[in-house]
Amino acid sequence: CTNSNPIQENFMNCMSTEFNAYTKSVQIFFTPNSSLYSSILHSTQQNLRWVNSTSTNNYPLLIITPFHESEIQAAILCSKKLGLQIRVRSGGHDYEGLSFLCPTPFIIIDLMNFRAIEIKTEDETAWVQSGATIGELYYAISKKSNVHGFPAGLCPTVGIGGHFSGGGFGTLLRKYGLAADNIIDAFLIDVNGRVLDREKMGEGLFWAIRGGGGASFGIILSWKIKLVRVPLTVTVFTIPKTIEEGATKLVHQWQYTAEKLNEDLFVRVIIQNVNSSANIRTVQASFNALFLGRIDRLTPLMNKSFPELGLRVEDCIEMSWIESTLYFAGFPIGSSLEVLLDKTQLYKANFKAKSDYVTEAIPKGGLEGIWKRFLEEELVFIIMDPYGGKMNKILESEIPFPHRKGNLYNIQYLVKWEVNGVGISKKHLKWIRSLHRYMKPYVSKYPRAAYLNYRDLDLGTNKGVNTSYSEGRIWGIKYFKGNFKRLVQVKSKVDPLNFFRNEQSIPSMHA
Ligand code: FDA
């Protein structure tokens, strides 16, 4: 690639001379002059909001797509030497673009070539590299076993690196917890360029990277996970109800029910605005479920626990667990499993999201206020994911992700828009921020909690390399509650000078 900028030249010289990591035969460096730079930069970037509305000053001086860990080790050491920051990218789905944008000179280490997956059904484990997607992981599991799965998210293009290190949940959450709850080992490169496994990194750092966000602590190369058991046949259903069809009453009742259901049953609610059959704009709640078993066990269970929904046998579809991952990703029934390997991002859009945790059911009047706001916007969604089950059995301090017993469900609010532009974005941002303010009386308090993987910079940002404990705590306790303190202790020990940092990275007390 062409490299005219002295910093880039110095960087590559450093890589080749001092660390002997520059393999000329394979191209791993892409500068802004390279013809592939732009397509690589934007390739996995999920939120289009950052494509056009970001100054190119926030773009990287260099993108590195390493094949070997020695290239990553060298890139860390050279970045430190030349005063550059690093943003590491696995799947590029960060809501606020923190894996590919930075206000100060930086390079991106993109793990697109670190995507190997090794499934070992003998001991029900797997090793998966950070640059693989969750779709690739699900696919690889299904090629080896039809009775194993893994409890991670719903969108197949999400990257393992960001997802696992921030928690990661989907339809198996009530039975098996988070992706991060099922990690048993990992390889990480630390700030000194050392490759460390669980034993070498120690339990403090191993605790921190399972839910505390990997980007604060190093670059995680791969993860060893526990596979979980799934039955040969599972059942799915989706029942949409508009306000006119009684959605308010059903969502209200769902809040008391979903968290207490049998652990094999996950019933989430997706709220959106739609045109009714009479072509009237209205709000619709879809009850979208996975049951780890067959229809004959599901229907009596639903009719006992949530009879108001009126589930009928004909609403239910039996399939394998792997087929259910396609169903929840929105692929038509009968699609080939290979769609899980497709990197084309289904949900690419301009968007802003926020999250909350609900600990007491929202009264009907509160729900009606949401519907009213929904009718003011076009592309808006609320996803309510029920907790309970396994989530109630794991202590808040087990890993940094603290949202356990006492939470009925997680809410994600999303607004999307089709045409990009600063003025247009402002209108939608104003709308979602106003909805978030409206929700305050109805959601968790002290702190008003949020989920790290639904990253939201409105919650607060760091004040640079020397961010203090109390400055970081403003956003930190929302994601981590009491675990924030321990995360700061681990960070201060493993990266005291705060080399690995971003707008919401864990601060070090020695920087
Ligand atoms: P990306 O590469 O952007 O990284 C995110 C963060 O992790 C960045 O700070 C990055 O630097 C850091 N990072 C990435 N790789 C690293 C590594 N190897 N070592 C250290 N740090 C690393 N969540 C969920 O729980 N359930 C769900 O169902 C979904 N569904 C979903 C759908 C869609 C369309 C989107 C856009 C997002 C989701 N998410 C989700 C949220 C998702 O879990 C979250 O955005 C993850 O952080 C994405 O991980 P990526 O590796 O793709 O992101």
Residues whose N, C-alpha, C, O or C-beta is under 5 A from the ligand:
A	BS01	FDA	Q46 R87 V88 R89 S90 G91 G92 H93 D94 Y95 L98 S99 S130 G153 L154 C155 T157 V158 G159 I160 G161 G162 H163 G166 G168 F169 G170 G214 A215 G218 I219 I220 Y347 N453
